[in-house]
Amino acid sequence: MKFKDGYWRMRPGVRGDFATAAHDVTAEAGSLRILAPTREILRRGNTIDGPVLRVDLSSPMPDVIRVRTVHFAGSVPAAPAFEVRDDRPEALISVDGEQASLTSGGLTVRVGRNAPWDMVFTAGDRELTRSSGKSLGVMHDHDARHFMIEQLKLSAGELVYGLGERFGALVRNGQAIDVWNEDGGTSSEIAYKNVPFYLTNRGYGVFVNHPGRVSFEVGSESVSRVQFSVESHDLEYLIIHGPTPADILRRYTALTGRPVLPPAWSFGLWLSTSFTTNYDEATVSSFVDGMAERDLPLSVFHFDCFWMRQYRWCDFEWDPEVFPDPEGTLRRLKERGLKICLWINPYIGQASKLFDEGAAAGHLLRRPDGTIWQDDHWQAGRALVDFTSPAARAWYAGKLRGLLDMGVDAFKTDFGERIPTDVVYADGSDPERMHNYYSLLYNQTAHDVLAERRGSGDAVLFARSATVGGQRLPVHWGGDCESTWEGMLESLRGGLSLGLGGFGFWSHDIGGFEGMPDPAVFKRWIAFGLLSSHSRLHGSGSYRVPWLFDEESVDVLRSFTRLKARLMPYLYSAAVQATTEGLPVMRAMQLEFPGDRACDHLDAQYMLGPDLLVAPVLSAEGEVSYYVPEGTWTRLLDGEPVSGPGWRTERHGFDSLPLLVRPGAVIATGARDDRPDYDYADGVTLDVFEPADGAARTVTVPGPDGGAAAVFEVSRAGGRVTARRVQGAPAAWNLRVRTQHSATASAAAAPETDHIEINLSAKE
C-alpha cells in the first residue's frame, strides 16, 4: 500500500508518525525493549502527547533476530498466529549511551540512541539492511484506518525474491504485492498461495510474522527500500541471516516448518477426469485401459468435482446416476495397482444435506448478527466450514474418513481462498488475520485424517491455497492456467517463486487448465510436467489423455514418464532433502548459483534437485535459449558435453529438451521404469559425470521411508574412478562414468562386492 506522494509529501488524507530515536532502552533476559517516540525529545514537555512505539528485539534461534513494534498493545488480536519456533538462544546484548545492540550467531542489530532513528542489521563487518529515518512508524489514512509500517533499505544491485506464489517476473523489485489469498488464475497479480517472506541476494531474508494482509512495496513507492505495512497495532518481522539463499531457506523453514515426505507413489503420473467433462465408470475404465494398452505407466487416478451430485458440493456422496457402485469402482481401480484421489473443498452448498446438519451443530461460519454466512459463488447458497471449531473439524474429518474406508488414498483440497472478513469465528479469531490462515486449518484437517488412516508416510494432498506453514502439508499445485505457451511459463514462475518460500513439492496441470491445448503445447508441457516434483494430467472442459491429441503425444508421455521413474532414486533423495533442509525439489537457478549474476533473473529454467538443469521448450518451433553455468555439463538424454558459462540456443524435437547434468554430479538411476515406488537400491546405477581429479562424493539411495537404503562413496584419483559401498547390501549395483574425453565406461558389481573401480586413463 502506498502512503507517500513522491519523496517529500504524503498522499492526501494520510498522516505518518515515525520513530525518531531509541529514547529509553531496557535490557531483559535475552532481549531489548526500546521506547521510540515519534517526535524528537528536546525537553520534558516533548514527552507529552503523540505516539510512542514499543520496539522489542529478541532472537528465536541463532542467526535470526525478531523485531516487534507495538503501538496500542490492547488492540492486538491474539489469534490466529503462525506457529514459529522460539528456542530463545543466548544472545549477546550491549547498551551504552550511544547505542544498543543484540547479537545472535553471526547476525547483529544496532540501534542508535540519538535522533534520527537508525537500526542497522550486520553480519560481521557487512551491513545487510537498515531501518532509518521515516521508516518505522504508524500511518493513518483518510478513512482513519491504522497501519504499522516499516521500510528496509535496498542496496545498489540488491534483488528481492519470494513472497509466495507469483506468476510474473521472478525478481520482485518494482512490484507492489498484497499478501492476500485470492482465486485469480495464473495470469494476474493475485495468487492462491501468499507468503510474507522474501530473501535477497545480499545474504538475508525477511519474514513478516502477520497472518493477515501484508502490503509490500518492493522498490516501488521508494526505489531504494522494501516497505511492508499491516492494518494493525503491531508489526513483527524477523531478519534471517544466510549468507547463501539456501542457508536462508534452511533457517526460515526451521522457524516455520518443513514438509513431511510424500509417499513415493505420489511421484508417478496422475490422470484426472478433468473438471466439467462427462464421465462415469465406463469413461474412467476406458482411460485406464487406454493407458495400459499403450504401455503408459499410471500411478494415481483422480476424480474431479462431478464425482458428487451437482448443487450438492460438498456432501461427500457419489453421484448414483454415474457411479451406482462407488465401492466396486474404487476396488476395481485399486486391483489395477492405482491409488485414488478425490476432489473436495471447504464449502457446503445449500442443497447438500450437510448444510442443515452443519448449521444445526454450529459448524458453519456465521455473520456478526448470528446468521450463517452464505453467497451464491461456486455453489448456490454456499456456506463455509468454521475450521477454528474443534467440533467442526472433527465433523468434517469424519466425512473424509468414510471416503478413506471406501479406498480413497488422497484428497485434492481445492479452493480455500475466497474467505470473507464480515464473519465471526468460533474461537474468536480476528477475521482479517484468518483470511489467509483459513487455508492452513483446512489443509491440516484433511492431511491429519490421511495420516491417521494411512500412516504419516503415506499421506499426501493436492492443495491449491496456502500460507506460512502450508509447506508442511504437501503437495501444492499452481492453480488454473491457460493452455498456452504463456500459461506454461506463468506456471513455472509461480512454482519457482513458491519454492523460494519453503514449499518443497509443487505441481501444475500438464497441458494447462483453461481451453484445449494445441498438440505442440501439450507435448512440450508433458516434458516439463514429468520433470517436476509431481505430475498430473488435468484440464477444465476437455480430457487430457494423450491419444486425443496425436499418437506422438503418447510416445512423448511414455518416454518422459519412464525417464522420471528411472530417476526416482535421485528425485526421492532430493525429496528427502526438502524435508530435512527445506530446499525445494524444483529450484530457481539463483538458489543454486548465487554468485553467478547471469542466474539472478532466470525464470524460464530451473534446477531439478541439486544436479539437473531443466529448460522447458516454450515455442512452437522447438527453439529454446537457456543459460549454462560454469563447467562442462552433460546432456542427460544423449550424453553430449555442454560447456559453460554462456547462453545457448537450440532446437529440440518433442522427445527432447535441455536436460543437463552438473559437472561432478553422481546421479543414482533406478533399475525400473514402470512405476515410481520400488526398491531403489536394487540394481541401482551410479552415473558419474565429469568427475574432477581428487573429487569425492557420498551418494545416499533412499528407502521408502526416506532413510538410507544404501550409501556409496564415489571418488576419482588420477585416471581411476572408484565407487565403494559403505552401507546397505543391494543385490546388484552398477557404476557408469561419463567424461568429455572418453566414451561411457561401465562396470557392474557382483553380489556382496563392496567396490567397483573403472580405469579411465587409457581412454582419456
N, C-alpha and C positions, 0 to 999 in steps of 0.2 A: 504494500500500500504506500502510495506516495503522499508525503506531507508537505514537501517544500516546493517552492516555485523558483527554480534556479538555485544559485549559491547563497544568496543573502536572505531572500524573503520566504515566508510561509505561504501556503495556499490560503485563499480566502476562508475565514472562519476557523483556521487551525491555530492553536496555541501550544507551544512547547516549553517545558521546564526541564533543564538538563543538569546533570551532576556537575558541580564546579570544582570540588576538591574532596579528599578524604579528611574531613574535619575532625572526626572522632574515630579512633581505632582501638578495638579491644581484641586481644589475643585470647582465645579459648582453647579447649582441648582439640588440637589438630586443625584449627580453623581461625579465620579472621572475621570480625564483624566491623563493618565500616558504616558510619553515618555520613552520607554525602548530601549536603544541602544543595538546592538548585539556585542559590544566589551566593555571591561572594560574601564571606563573613569578614567585615572590616571592624565591626564593633558589636557589642551585645545586642543592640536593637535590631541588627540584621537577622538574629535567630528567631524573630517573631514573624509569624505569617509565612505562607509559602510551603511547598512540598519539601520534604527531606526523604531521601531514598535510603533504605537499609540494604547494604550490599554484603552478602555472606560469601566468603571464599573458603573452599574446602577441597579435599581430594577423595574420590570414591575408590580409586585404585592408582597404582603408580603410573606416572606419565599422563595423568588426566586431572584437570582442575575444573571444579564446578564453580560457576558464578551464579548466585541467585540474588535478584534485586526485587524488593517488595516496596510498594507504595502504601496501600491500605491493607494491612495484614488481615483484618477482619472481613475482607471482601474476597478472599481467595478460596475458591471451591476446593473441597478435599478430594473429590472423585469426578471422573476416573483419573488414574495416574499410571504412567508407564512403569513396568517392572524393571528397575535399574539396579544393577549390582552396586553395593556400597560396602567395601571392605574397610574403609577408613584407615589406610596405611599411615604409618608415621610420616608426618610432613615437617619440613624444616621451616620455622617461622621466625621472622625478624621484624622488629618495629623500632624505628627511631624517629627523630624529629623531621627527617626529610622524606622518608618513605616507609612503606610496609611491604613485606614480601612473603610469599609462600612457595616452597619448592616441593615437588613430588616427582621422584625419579629424576629424569633429565629435564623436566619442564618447570619453569618458574614464572610466577606472575608478580609484578612490582607495581605498586600504586603510589603515585606521588601525593604527598600530604598538602601541597600548596596548589593554588589555582595556577593554570587551568587543570581540569580533570585529565588524568593520564594514567591508563592501566595498560601495561606492556607485558606481553607473553613472549618468553625467550626460551630457547633450547641451547645450552652452552652460551656462547657469545653471540648467537644469531637471533635476531628478532624475527618472530613468526608473524605476529599481528599485534594490533593495539586498539584500544578504545580511548579516543582523545576528546578534545573539546567538542561539545554539542553532539555527542554520540549516544550516551546512556541517559535515558530520561523518560518523561511522561508526556504524552500528547493528548490533546482534546480536539475533536473536530467540530464542525458546525452543528452537528446533532448532539453535542455534549457527550459523545462516546469517549471512553477512557482507554488509552493504549499505552503499553510499555514498549520501549524501542531501544535497540542497540545498533550501532554501526561499527563494524570491524574493518580495519584498514586492509586494502588490497595493494600489494606492492607492484611495482612495474614488472610486467611479464607474468604475473600470478594468474593462474587459471583455476576455475571452480568447476567441480563435478558433483553429480549426485542429485539429492532432493527427490529421490524415489523414481518412479516410472515416468519418464518424459520422452516424448516422441520426436522432438526437434533435435537441433544440433547438440552433441554430447557436452560441449563446453557451455556452461551456464552464463558466462559473462555477457552482460547486456540484457538479460532476461528478467522479467518480473513474474514471480511464481507464487501462487497461493497454494499452500499445502492443505488441500480440501478435497476429499474423495468425491468424484462425480462419475457418472456414466456418460462418456462422451466419445467413445471410439478411440482410434489411434491417430486421427488426423487433426487434432486440435490441441490447445494448450492445457486442457484439463486432463486428469488422469484418474485411473482406478486405484492406484497404489501410491500414496503420498507419504514421504518420509522426511521429517525436518532435520536432515543430516546432510552435510556436504563435506567434501575434502578438497584440498587444493594441492597444486604441485609445489607448494612451499613447505611441505612436511608436516601439516597438521589438518585436523578435521574439527568440525563444529556440530554438535548435537544440541538442538533446541528442545529441551525437555518439556514440551507442551503438547497435549494430545489433540487440541482443537485446531482452529485455523491459525496458521503461521504465515504471514506475508513476507516474502523475500524480495528485495530489490538487489539484484546481483550486479553491481557495477552499472546500475541503470539510473536510479534517481541521483546517486553520486557515483561517478565512474570509478573512483578510487576507493570505494567502500562496498562491503556487503551489509545491507541493512536488513534486520528482521524485526517484526513487530507482532504483538498479540493484543487482542482486545481483552485485557485482564488487568489485575492489580499486581501481578507478579510475573517475572520473566526469569527463567532458569536456562542456562546453556552450559555446555561442557566443552572445553578445549582439549582435544586429544592429540597427543604428540605421536609422530611416526618414528623415524623420519620418512620411511617409504610409504607409498599408498597401501601396500599390503600390510605393513605394520599398523597403520591407522585402522584398517578394516579389522585386523585381529583384535585390537583394543576395543573398538566400537562394538563388535559382536560379543566380546567378553562382558561388556556392560549390559547389552540388551538381549543377548541370547543368540545361540547358533541353531541351525536346523537339525532336526533328527534325520537319520539316514533313511531315505526312501527305500522300499524293497527293490531288489534287483529286477524283478519282473516289470516294474513300472517304467524301466528304461527302454522297453521294447515298443513296438508300434501299437498305437491306439487307433481304432477305427470307430467313427461315430455314425449314428443315423442322420446326422445334421439336424437343423432346428425345425423348420416348418415343412419339411418333406413328409410325404405319406409313407408310413411303414407299419409293418406287423411282423409276426414271427417268420412268415414266408420271405419277406423282404430281407430281414436280418439274416436268415439262413442262406439266402442267395448271395449276400455279400461275403459271408464267412466261407461258403463253398467256393465262390469265385476266387477268393484269396488263396485257398488251399490248392485249387486246380491249377493256379498259375505259380505255385511254389513261392508264395509271398508270406513270410513269417508274420504272424499276428499274435499279439500278447494280450490285448485288452479290447473288449467291445464296450462302447459307451452308448447308453440310451439317453437322448436329449429330451427336452421338455414334454413332448407329447406321449411319453410312456404313461402319463397321467391324463385324466379326462380334462377337456377344455373347460375353462372357467373355474376349475377346482384346484388350481395350484396354490399352495401345496397341501394336498390331503394324503400324499404318500400311498395312494391306492392306484393300482394298474388299471388302465382303461380296458374293461372287459370285452369291448367290441373288437379290439385288435389283439389283445393278449388275454384270452379266456383262461389260459393255464400258465400264469407267470412263473410258478414254481417249476413247472415242467420245462418252460422256455429256458430258464436260467440253468437248470440241471443239464439240459442238452448242450448248451453252450460250454458249460464247465467240463463236460465229458470230452470236449474237444481241446481241452487244455487252456481255455481262455479265462481271464479274470473279467469281472463285470463292474462297470462304473455306472452310477445313476446321477442324473441332473437333479439338484434341489435348489431352493432358495429360501430366504428367511421371511417371505411374505405369505400371508394367508388370505386367499380370495374369499369374498363373502359367501360364495356358493359352496365353499368347502365345509364339510361337517366339522372340521377343526376350528372354524371361525366361532361357532356357537360354543363349542367345548372350551376353546381358549378364552373366550370372553367371560364365560361363567366362572372360570377358575382364576381370572385376573392375570392371565399370561400375555395379554396383548397390550401394546403401548397405548397410553392414554394422553388426552389433551389436559390442559390445566383445569378445565371445568369437569373433569371426570369421565367424559365420553371417550369412546375408543377412537383413536386417530385412524382415519381412513381417507383414501382417494381412489381414483379410477385409473391410475397409471399402472401399466403392466397387467394387472388382474382387476376386474371390476370389483370395487368396494374393498380393495386390499387393506389389510392391517399388517402390523409388524410384531414379531415376537419380541418381548421385552427380555433380552438376554441378561439384564442385570439382576433378574429374579432367579434365585437358585431353583425355585419350583418350576418356573417356565423353562429353564434349561433342561431340567430333568424330564419334563413333559415332552419337549422337542426331541431329546435324546432317545426317549422311549419309542417314539415313532421310527427313528432310524434303526433302532435295534431290531424291530420287526423285519426290516428290509435285509439286514445282515443275516438274520435267521433264514431268509429265503436263499441266500448265497451271494449277495452283493458284496463286493470287495473294496470299493472306493466310491467316493462322492465327489461330483463336480459341484462345488459350493459357489454357485453363481450369485451375482448381484451383491447387495450389502453396501452400496454407495449412496443412494438417494435417501438418506436418513434425515427426517425432519428435526427441527430445533424447537418447534412450538409444542413440546410434549413434556410429560413428567415421567421420570423413571422410577421403578420400584425401589431402588436403593438410594434415591435422592441425587443421583449423578447430574452434573451440570450438562444440559442438552447440547451446548456448543462443543464442549470437550468430548462428548460422546459420539459426535457425528462420525469422525474417523475411527474412533476406538471400537465402535459397534462391530466393525468387520473382524476385529480380533476375537471378541467374545463369540461371534457366530462361528468362525472357523475353528476356534478352540473346542466348542461344543461338539462339532462333527468329528474332529480329529480324536478327541478323547473317547468317543464311542468306538471308533475304529480300533484305537489302541487297546481298549478294554476287551473287545471281542476277538480281534485278530492278532493281538500282541503288538507291542510298541515297534518292533522291527518290521511289521507288515502293514502299517497304517500309512495311507497316502491320500491327499486331497488333490483336486484340480481346481484351485481357487482363483477368483478374479480380483476381489478387493482386499486391501491390506494396509497396514500402517506399521509403526515401530513394534517389534515383537512378532509380527506376522511371519518373519523369516524362519521362525522356529517350526512352522507348520507347512512344509512343502507338499505339493508343488504349486507354483503360480503360473498362470498363462496370461498372454498380453492383451486379451480382450478382442473387441470387434474391429477388424481391419478390412480394408477394401482388397479385392482380389486383383491387385495391380502391382507393378514393379515398385511404385511409391509406397504401397501398403506394406510390402515386404521390408523395405528399408526402415519405415516407421517402426515396424515391429522390432527389428533388430536394435534400433536405437533405444527403444523402451526397455528391452531386456538388458542391454549393457548398462544403462543408467540404473536400473533396479539392482543389478549385481553390485554396483558401487555403493549400494545401501545395505549390503549384508545378506541379500537374498541369493542363496546358493544354487537354486534349481528353478528353471524357467522354461516355458514352452510357448507355443503360438499355434494358430490354425494354419496347417500346411495348405497352401493354395489360397489363403485368405478367407474371410468370413462372408462379407457382402459381395454378392454377384458371383457369376460363373467365370473362373479364371480362364484365360487363354491357355491352350496346352503348353505353350512355352513357359508362361509364368508358373504353371502348376509343376512342371518338371524341374525348373530351377528351384522352386520352393521346397520340393522334395529333398534335394541335396542339402539345403540349408536346414530343413526340419530334422533330418536324420543326423545332422552334425550339431544338434542342440542337446541339452541335457535330457529333455523329454520330447516325445514326438507324437503328434496327434493329427489325423486326417479329420477335418471338420469344416462344415460350411453352414450357410443360412438356408437358402431355399433350393439348394441343389446338393446332390450326393457327391462324395469325394473318393469313390472307388476309381482306381486309375484307368480301367478299361473303358470308362465312359469318356475319356479324353482321347487317348490313342494307345496303340499297342506299345509304342516306345515308352510311354509313361509307366507301363507295367514293368518293363525292363529296368528303367531307372529306379523305380521303387524297390525292386528286388535287389539290385546292386547295392544301394545305399543302406537298406535295412540289414543286409547281411554284413556289410562293412561295419556298421555300428555294433552288431553282435560280436564280431571278431575283436573289436576294440574295447569290449566291456571290461577286461582286466585293467586296462589303463583308465577308462572312464569311471569305473567304480572306485578306483584309487583316488581320482580327483573328487569324487563324491564324498569319500571319507574325509578328505582334506577340508571340504566345505563344512563338515560337521565338527571338526576339531580345531580349525583355524579361522573359519568364517570367510574363506576365499571362494568366490563363486566358480562353478564349473565353466561357465562362459564368461570370459574376462575381457574387458576393454584393453586395448593394446597399452595404454598408458599405465595400467596397473602392473603389467609385467615388464615394461621398458620405460621406467620413469625418467631415466637420464637421456633418452632419445627424443629430442624435441619434435622430430618428424612424426612421432606417435601421439603427440598431445591432442590433436583434433580428430584422429581417426575414429570414425563411427560406422564404416561400411565393411569392416573386417574385425576379427577377434581371435583371441586365443581360446581354444577348447582344452581346458586343463592347462598345465604349465608349458606343454611342449608341442602342441599342434596349432598351427596358424590356419584359419579358415577365412576365405574371401568369397562370399556368395556372389554369383553372377547375377547382375541386376539389369540386363539388357537383352532385348530380343535377338540381337546379333551374336550373343555369346561373348562379347568383348568385356573384359574386366581389367581395371587398373588397381593395383594394390602395392603396398609398401613392404619391403623385406628388411628387417633389422640386420645388424652386422653379423657376419659369419657366413659359412657355407651351409645352407639349408638343403633339405632333400624333399622332393615331391613324393608324397607317400604312395600315390597311385601308379607312378611309372618309374620311380627311383632316380629321376634325373636331378642333378645338383642345381641349386639356385643361389647365386651369391648376393650378399647384401653388404653394406646398406645401399638402398636405392629403390626406385619405383620401377615396376614392370607393367606392361600392358600385354595381355594375352587374349587369345580366342579359344574358347573351350566348347566341346560338344556337350550334349545333355548328360552324358555319363561321366563328366569330369568337372572339376573346379579347382582353383588354387587351394591345395591342402598340403601344407608344408610342415616338415618336422624340424624342430630346433636343433642346431648343432650340439652334439654331445648327448642328446637325449637317448634314453633307453625306453622303448615302448613295449610294454607287455601285451602280447596279442594272444587271444584265446584260440582254442582248437575247434570251436563250434561256431557256426554262423546261422543256425536255425532258431535260436532263442537267446534272450539276454541273460537268463538265470541258469548258470551251470557251474561246474567246478572249474574255476578259472585257472587253478594251478595245474590241473591235469592236462599235460600236453602243451603247456604254455610255451610261447616262443618269445625270447628276449631279443628285440630288434635294436641294435646299437647303431646310431647314426653319427658319422663323422667324429669319432671319439678322439680327443686330443691326447697326446702323449703325456702320461702321468696322471690323467684324469681317473677318478673313481666315483662310482655312484652306487647307492643302495636302492634296490627296487623291491617294493613290497607288493605282492599279489594278494588282494583282499579275499576274504571268505565272505559268506552270505551275511554275516553279522557285522561286517566291517573290520573284523580282526584280521591278523596276518595268517593267510593260509600257507604262504611260503615267502621267504626273504632271500634275495640274492645280492651278492656284491659283484659289480662289474667294473673292471679296470683295464687300462691299457698301459703297457710298458714297452716302449720301442715298437716293434712290429707285431707284438702279441697282444691279443685281447682275451682276457680270462673272465669267466663267469663262475662264481663259487656259491653253492647253495649253503646258507648258514642257518636256515630254519625251514621246517616243513619237509615233507617227503613225497613230492608228486611222482606218480608212476613214470612219467616221461616229461622231459623238457628240452628245449632247443635254444641254441644261440645262433644269431644271424647278424653279421656285421656288414654295414654298407658305408663305403668311403668314396670320395670323389675319384680316387686314383685306381680303384680296383672294382672288379665285379663283386657281386654279393658273395660273401663267404659264409657257409653254414656248417653247423655241426649239431648232432643230436646226442643227448645223454642216455646211457643205458640206465635201467632201474638201479637205484642206490648209488649212482655216480654223484659225487659231491662237486665236481667242477668240470668245465669244458674250456679248452684253450684253442684259439684259432690263430694260426701264423699268417699274418698279412704281408710280411716283409718281402716275400718272394714275388707277390703280385703287385706290390707298390713300386 
